[in-house]
Amino acid sequence: MARYIFKRFLISLLTVWLLVTVVFVLVRLLPGDPFSSEKLTPAIRANLEAYYGFDQPLHMQYFRYIGNLLRGDLGFSLKYQNMPVSKIIADSFPYSADLGIRTILFASLVGISLGVIAGLNRGKPLEYLCIVIAVIGISLPDFITGSLLQYFFGLKLGWFPVALWRGFRYTVLPTLALSFYTIALLSRIMRTSMLDVTGQDYIRTARAKGLSTFRIVWRHQLRNAILPVVTVLGPITAAILTGTFVIESIYAIPGMGKFYVLGVQNLDYTVILGLTAFYGIFLIAANFVVDILYGIIDPRIALTGRRN
């Protein structure tokens, strides 16, 4: 197990390095620069470029950034005066994480439940209802769902606030808006997996032994059918926890999504790189946890990735 963890750790480091390298090159290929939108004299512009090291060759800028990154220094924003990127993350991530945790818990509970219901009621009205819900959830973009919830439950009915993040009532609409796609995705995967497991020999054997339906579903079908859900839940969790740009913008939530969008618009190199590195590390960590959960959920899967 220690060898597996060490191998995964090295692969994770390589992945983060490749991610940072690719993004570093791509942001430099974007037209313009962080100071192109400002009215600066040539002398002031030259001083700014010298201060931030942009007057150096690109490979020197890259090695300096990697060195700072290894020390945990993400640099300062080029647009927000005296604002370290680490402080931007520290201030904005709690909002994104709060929204993300609520969304993941709600979407997982509802999505898996709908998938199980659909899988156990094949060809019945309940299955068709679950399929319709899944199709609608996948088809509607986040900004449409978020806007509709704001209009009907916020403006028309007045049940919930339409923006900001100041208490539980403020969290309901953005959580629902962000959950629809995940609910639809998880329910479809769970339904397909349940139907596949239902036809296996060990399920027929369990029924022949006279086991109750609840025991068969809980101990045999659900445990094996949930493996594909766990696979997709890791990346989805990382994406939601690190900030969903559209929903955070619609509901004026001061999360990471807001700063990432502004960073791209302003060509704020350090903000783009810092948030990308943070997101990459979070995503890799989530995938690592998924691999470990695989071994816990299904003991037949060894940590080497092979079945025993």
Secondary structure, DSSP 8 states (H G I E B T S, - for coil): -HHHHHHHHHHHHHHHHHHHHHHHHHHHHSSS-TTTTS---HHHHHHHHHHHTTTS-HHHHHHHHHHHHHTT---B-SSSTT-BHHHHHHHHHHHHHHHHHHHHHHHHHHHHHHHHHHHHTTTSHHHHHHHHHHHHHHHS-HHHHHHHHIIIIIIIS--S-SS--SSHHHHHHHHHHHHHHHHHHHHHHHHHHHHHHHTSHHHHHHHHTT--HHHHIIIIIHHHHTHHHHHHHHHHHHHHHT--HHHHHHTT--SHHHHHHHHHHTT-HHHHHHHHHHHHHHHHHHHHHHHHHHHHH-TTB-TTSSB-
